[in-house]
Amino acid sequence: MANYVLVAGAWLGAWAWDDVVPHLHAAGHGAWPVTLSGLGDRKNQPAGQRTHVQDVVDEVERRGLSDVVLVGHSYSGIPVGQAAERIGDRLARAVFVDSNVPSDGESFADRWWQGRQVFERTLAENEGSWAPMAAADYAGQGLTDEQIGRIVSGSTPQPGPSLTEPARMERSVGRLPATYVKCLLDGPEPTEDVAALLTGERWDLVEMDTGHWPMFSAPDELARILLRAAQG
């Protein structure tokens, strides 16, 4: 039996996996979705990026989990990749769902497509947090109006320090056994840093013909991919 620890991206909480978890349970596995500090029902807790790493590690340790498949979506690939290194031989595999990946000394903001300074101005304009997107911003991502409504209504601002604090890795994330899930409606190719990791022997690529939030738009297919990932 695998134990899936599932972490959604910016603005989201454990509830984002509600359509995926039943499939994992039906296959006989444990599934433990996490709400990171500063988000959802934990929105009043101060949080930085290192706090989020500890949130994931604490979930594994508190529950005494082994054969762990750590799943990070979007922003959460950064803390999940670091947590995967820290839990050692409890890790079976890491799965990065259309996500950022950690690199020692780099933050989410460092790889922002408009540059770190632009991103930091965005945070400053929203009292230090990253405001959730509006419904119109989810167009073209394979989502129904109902799914977009769920995302928008459940989103909370993302704590700024989680996006500006640098990752800390002792070794390259490429040393981890990993699957990268590329959602094609969000771009046909992985980013350069992910493409480099996929040239290694320990990383596999899986493509999904859906948008950046597959736990909403294609939960059945995403669950099948996660189940296969646990088999190595």
NORNORWO-V672275 format. One record per pair of residues at least 6 apart in sequence whose ideal C-beta (glycine too) atoms are under 6 Angstrom apart, sorted by sequence separation. I is the first residue (numbers start at 0). J is the second residue. D is the distance in Angstrom with one decimal. If there is no record, write none. Layout:
I	J	D
I	J	D
This chain:
24	30	5.9
109	115	5.5
196	202	5.2
207	213	5.5
210	216	5.6
23	30	4.1
34	41	5.5
37	44	5.6
83	90	5.2
108	115	4.7
111	118	4.0
197	204	5.3
209	216	4.7
214	221	5.9
7	15	3.8
36	44	4.5
59	67	5.7
71	79	2.9
99	107	5.9
181	189	5.5
209	217	4.4
213	221	4.6
37	46	3.3
20	30	4.5
36	46	3.7
69	79	5.0
83	93	4.4
108	118	4.6
137	147	4.7
5	16	4.7
134	147	5.2
36	50	4.9
69	83	5.0
179	193	5.9
16	32	4.1
35	51	4.8
134	151	5.2
36	54	5.6
13	32	3.7
35	54	5.1
76	95	4.5
205	224	5.4
3	23	5.5
13	33	5.8
80	100	5.5
81	101	5.3
13	34	4.4
80	101	4.0
12	34	3.7
67	89	5.1
76	98	2.8
77	99	5.1
55	78	5.8
67	90	5.4
68	91	5.4
76	99	4.8
131	154	3.6
173	196	4.6
183	206	5.8
55	79	6.0
65	89	5.2
67	91	5.9
68	92	5.1
69	93	4.9
70	94	4.6
71	95	5.6
72	96	4.2
76	100	5.2
77	101	4.7
33	58	5.3
66	91	4.8
73	98	5.3
74	99	6.0
176	201	5.2
177	202	4.9
178	203	4.9
179	204	5.4
180	205	5.1
181	206	5.1
182	207	5.1
183	208	5.4
184	209	5.9
185	210	5.6
12	38	5.3
52	78	4.5
56	82	5.0
72	98	5.7
130	156	5.7
173	199	4.7
184	210	4.0
185	211	4.1
0	27	5.9
1	28	4.8
2	29	4.0
3	30	4.6
4	31	5.0
5	32	4.4
6	33	5.0
12	39	3.0
31	58	6.0
51	78	3.9
55	82	3.7
59	86	5.2
71	98	5.2
178	205	6.0
182	209	5.6
0	28	5.5
128	156	3.8
129	157	4.0
182	210	5.7
52	81	4.6
56	85	5.3
182	211	5.4
52	82	5.3
77	107	5.9
128	158	5.8
128	159	5.3
182	213	5.7
127	159	4.3
74	107	5.7
122	159	4.4
141	184	5.4
140	184	5.6
178	228	4.4
4	58	5.5
108	162	5.3
107	162	4.4
108	163	4.8
106	163	5.2
106	164	5.8
106	165	4.9
105	165	5.8
104	165	5.0
105	166	5.9
2	64	4.3
4	67	6.0
2	66	5.9
8	72	4.6
1	66	5.1
2	67	5.2
3	68	4.9
4	69	5.2
5	70	4.7
6	71	5.2
7	72	5.0
8	73	2.6
9	74	4.4
101	166	3.8
103	168	4.2
8	74	4.6
1	68	5.1
8	75	5.2
101	168	5.6
141	209	4.4
6	75	4.1
141	210	4.1
146	215	4.4
140	210	2.8
101	172	5.6
140	211	5.6
100	172	5.4
6	79	5.5
142	216	5.1
141	216	4.2
93	175	5.1
92	176	4.9
93	177	4.4
94	178	4.8
95	179	4.9
96	180	4.6
81	166	5.8
97	182	4.2
97	185	5.9
77	166	5.7
80	172	4.6
83	175	5.3
51	161	5.6
46	158	4.5
42	155	4.8
47	160	3.6
48	161	4.7
47	161	5.7
97	211	5.3
46	161	5.7
39	155	5.9
48	164	3.8
38	155	5.3
47	164	4.8
10	131	4.4
37	158	3.9
94	228	5.1
92	228	5.4
14	153	5.8
10	154	3.8
10	157	5.5
9	157	4.4
68	229	5.2
19	214	5.2
16	214	5.6
15	214	5.5
19	218	4.8
18	218	3.6
22	222	3.4
26	226	5.6
19	221	5.9
19	222	5.1
1	229	4.0
